[in-house]
Amino acid sequence: MKLGAQQAAFARRLGHTFRDGGLLIRALTHGSIATETRPDNQRLEFLGDRVLGLVIAEALLAADPGAAEGQLAPRFNALVRKETCADIARRIDLGAVLRIGRSEMMSGGRRKQALLGDGMEAVIAAVYLDGGFDAARGVILRLWGDALENVEPDARDAKTALQEWAQARGLPPPSYVTVDRTGPDHAPVFTIEARLASGETAQGCASAKRAAEQAAAAALLAASEGGGA
């Protein structure tokens, strides 16, 4: 299947020349526009997640031969989580070529973190099926290069770090409450409050709930550690 002009330009940004353009088209097809003859990208997303995980695991082992599993795991999680996939997708403007339904488009689907992250994983699978593991590894290492170089040695996402901090002090896991939602449907802004059982709270704002939760967790962790609670 021949790629359209936008899709061909995206393939160039991706760094892979597709022999079967239909694989890329399927990887970019969201469920909101799928039909019996136009399958969505969910199966590719499932595969791409595994391919990404293997490449990142290999890269981390090679970068730090002396690291223990307990040191590698949080770095791995930081690099393969949906937020990171979405960040990479934004960098290559994946949202511009996503094939989504009208309702999803009107609600800002091209900028949604979940759609971008899922789409990025599906595209990785498309590269893998089209060119093999070496092709997929090359694309991933190029796109994730800066993230691999800059991942913190003890990288943990803020929610995990806050939960570990609370548990170490005999507290139950923190809770997260949506306290406000502003902006139009296609570009919402969520305000999330993170709460500890001991009474401390902090808020975070973002265009996606998960990102707002992470921001709230980071703010609460910084305040709690700074206050010596």
N, C-alpha and C positions, 0 to 999 in steps of 0.2 A: 504494500500500500504506500502510495506516494505521500510525503509530508507536505502540508501547506507551508506558505512562506514563514508564518510566525513559528510554526513547529520546527521548521528547518533551522531558523535562527536560534531557537531554544536549544536544539541539539548541538549547535556550535558552541553555545555558552556552556553547555554540559560537558563538551569535550569528547563526544562520541558520534561517529558516523553510523547510522543505523542501516543495516542491510534489509531489515524488515520494519518499515515505518509503522506498521500496524501495532507493533508492541508498544511503541512510544504513545501512539494515539490511545491505546487501551489504558496505559498507565496514567494518562491525563484525564480519564473519563470518570467523573464522580457518579455516585449512585443516583443523584437527583436527576440525571439525564439518561440513565441507562435503560435499555430495552432488551428484549430477548435476543435481538440481533446485534445489539451494541452493549456488550458486557462492561461492567464497571471495573474499577481497579483494586477491589478488595483482595482478591487472591494474589495479585502481584504485590500488594502491600505486605501481606503475610510473608511472602518469599523474600522481599527486599529487606525486611527487618532482620531476617536471619543472615542474609549476605552481609549487610552492614555490620552486624554484630561480630561475625567471624573476622572481617577485615580489620575492624577496630581492635579486637582482641589480639590479633597477630601484631598489629602496629605497636600496641602498648607493651607487649612482651619484648619486642625487638628494641624498643626505646629504653627500657629499664630492665635488663636481664636479672638484676638482683632483687626486684620488688616481689613481695609476698602477695598472695591472693587477696588478703585483706586490704592491701594498699592499691592493688589494681582495680578491684571491683568498683569503688566509688568513682574513679576516673572513667572507667568504662560506662557506668551509668550516666555520667555527665555528658558523655560524647554521643550516646545513642538515644537519649530521651527525646520525646516529641518536640520539646522546645528547641533543641539544637537542630533537629532535622528541619523545623520550620525556619529557623534563622538561615540555614544554608539555602533553603528554597527561595527565601526572599532575595538572597544575594544574586541568584541567577534568574530572578523574576519568573519563577515557576507559575505564580498566580496569574500572570497574563495569558497563559496558554491552557489553564485548567478548563475542562469542558464541564460546565455545571448548568443546572436548570435555572429557569428564570427566577423562581422564588429564592433559591440559594444565592443567586447573583444579587438580587435586590437587598438581601440581608448581609451583604459584604463578604460573601463566601470566598472571593479571591484573596482576602486578607486574613481569613480565619486560620488560627494556628493549627487546629486539628486537620483541616483540609490540606494545608501546606505540608505539614509533617507526614501525613498519610501519602500525599502525592509524591513527596521526595522518596519515600521508601519504595513506592510502586515504580518510580523511574529507575531506581537502582536495580530492581528486579528485571526491568525491561532491558537494561544494558547487559545484565548477566545472561539472560536468555538469548540475546542477540549476538553477543561477542564472547561469552564465556567468563570465567572467574577472573582471569587476568585483566580483562577490559573493565569489569566492575571494580576491581581493586584499584586500578589506575584512576578511575573517575573519583572514587571515594577518597583516596589519599590526596588527590589534588584539591578537592572541595573542602575536605576536613583538615587540610594541612595546618592552617593557623590555629584551629581549635586543638589539634593534637599537640602542637608546640607549646600552647599556652595553658593547657589544662592544669589545674592546681594539683600538686602532689597528693594532697589529702582531700581532693574535690568531693564535695557532697552538695546536693541541692539544699536550699535553705530549709525546706519543710522537713527533710530528713535530719538535718543538723539540729533543728529546734526540737524535734521529737526525741532525739538522743539526749539533748541537754535536759529536757524535762524528765525523762525516765531516770537519768542519773541522779536526780534529786527526789525520786520517789513520787513524781507527779504523773498523772495520766497524760496521754497524748493531747496536744493542743487541738482546739476546735477552730473552725473557720466559718464565718457568718457573712453573708452578703448584706451590707448595710446601705448600699446605694447603687443605682444604675442610671447613668445619664447618657445623653447623646441619642442620635437617631438609630433605628434598628440596624442600618448597614454599617454603623461605626460606633458601637456602644463603648462605654467606659464603666468598668466595674470597680467598686470600692469594697474590698474584703477586709474584715477585721479578724486577726488572729488572737485567740484568747487562751491564756493558761489558767489552770484550776486555782492557782495561787492569786489570781486577780489581775495580773498584768495583761495589757492589750496593746496592739499596734495595728495600724491600717496600711494597706497598699492599694494602688490603683493601676489598672492596665486594661487593654482592650479585650483580653481573654481572662476568664475566671482563674484558670490555672496559673497564669502569669501574675495575676493580682494576689493570689494566695502565696506565691513564692515571695513577692515583694513584701507582703505583710509579715511573713515568717522571718525574712531577713531583718526587717525593722525591729521585730519583737526580740529576736535573738541578740541583736546589737544592743538594744536597750537593757535586756536582762543581764547580759554579760558585763556591760558597762556599769550597771548598778550593783553587780555582785550578788544578785538575787539567787 
